[in-house]
Amino acid sequence: MDEPRGADRHRGGIATLGVFVWVERRVPAPMFQLPLFRIRAFTMGNLAGLLGALGRGGLQFMLIIWLQGIWLPQHGYSFTNTPLWAGIYMIPLTVGFLIAGPVSGYLTDRYGARPFATAG
């Protein structure tokens, strides 16, 4: 059975990441200090940020698909108008993200980032 075309892209991305790490370990002035990942707090903070971003992106993706394919057509919107209205209905979520950013920055400055990164 043939593999899907996306598998080739994944292999290409992993290969590119491997080449990046290989080059960064050998150049005199690397763009990124890879030994930072030996610091547990740094590694876990980056992992928490990645998982949070994946969660937000997945939420937005699923909401847009649901709005365009199910909810809006059932409520009288034509399929030609659903992308526009799905975007309009996503504005409150975007505004919530815009408000939560500075608030979370203030809270992490006041109480530290670890409890919020762990809870998130």
C-alpha positions in Angstrom: 0.0 0.0 0.0 1.3 3.4 -0.9 1.9 6.0 1.9 0.1 9.3 1.7 2.0 12.3 0.3 2.1 14.0 3.7 4.5 11.3 4.9 7.1 12.6 2.5 6.7 16.1 3.9 7.1 14.9 7.4 10.3 13.1 6.5 11.6 16.2 4.8 10.8 18.3 7.9 12.5 15.9 10.2 15.5 15.7 7.9 15.7 19.5 7.8 15.5 19.7 11.6 18.3 17.1 11.8 20.5 19.1 9.4 19.8 22.3 11.4 21.0 20.7 14.6 24.0 19.2 12.9 25.0 22.6 11.5 24.3 24.5 14.7 26.6 22.2 16.7 29.5 22.7 14.3 29.5 26.5 13.4 31.5 28.9 15.5 28.6 31.3 16.1 25.3 29.3 16.1 21.9 31.1 15.7 20.6 29.1 18.7 22.4 27.8 21.7 21.3 24.1 21.8 22.7 23.5 25.3 19.9 25.6 26.6 17.7 22.5 26.2 19.7 20.8 29.0 18.0 23.2 31.4 14.9 21.4 32.5 12.8 24.6 33.1 13.7 25.9 29.6 12.8 22.6 27.9 9.5 22.2 29.8 8.6 25.8 29.3 9.0 25.5 25.5 7.1 22.2 25.6 4.2 23.8 27.5 4.2 26.7 25.0 4.2 24.3 22.1 1.3 22.3 23.5 -0.7 25.4 24.3 -0.2 26.7 20.8 -1.3 23.4 19.4 -4.4 23.4 21.6 -5.4 26.9 20.5 -4.7 26.2 16.8 -6.7 22.9 17.0 -9.6 24.7 18.7 -9.8 27.4 16.1 -9.4 24.8 13.3 -12.3 22.7 14.6 -14.5 25.6 15.3 -14.1 27.0 11.8 -14.8 23.6 10.2 -17.8 23.2 12.4 -19.1 26.7 11.7 -18.7 26.4 7.9 -19.9 22.8 7.5 -22.6 22.4 10.1 -23.8 25.3 12.2 -24.0 28.1 9.7 -25.7 26.1 6.9 -28.3 24.8 9.4 -29.1 28.4 10.4 -29.8 29.7 6.9 -26.4 30.8 5.6 -25.5 29.7 2.1 -22.3 27.8 1.6 -20.9 30.6 -0.4 -21.2 33.0 2.6 -20.0 30.6 5.4 -16.3 31.4 5.2 -17.0 35.1 5.8 -19.5 34.5 8.7 -17.3 31.8 10.3 -14.5 34.5 10.4 -16.9 37.0 11.9 -18.1 34.5 14.5 -14.4 33.8 15.4 -13.8 37.5 16.3 -14.8 37.1 20.0 -12.3 34.2 20.4 -9.6 36.3 18.8 -10.4 39.2 21.1 -10.2 36.9 24.1 -6.7 35.8 23.0 -5.7 39.4 22.6 -6.9 40.3 26.1 -5.5 37.1 27.7 -2.0 37.8 26.4 -1.2 41.0 28.4 -3.1 39.7 31.4 -1.1 36.5 31.5 2.1 38.5 31.1 1.2 40.6 34.1 0.3 37.5 36.1 3.5 35.7 35.2 5.5 38.7 36.2 3.7 38.8 39.5 3.5 35.1 40.4 6.1 33.4 38.1 5.6 31.4 35.0 5.8 27.9 36.4 2.3 27.6 37.9 0.6 28.9 34.7 2.7 26.8 32.4 2.0 23.7 34.4 -1.8 24.5 34.6 -2.0 25.4 30.9 
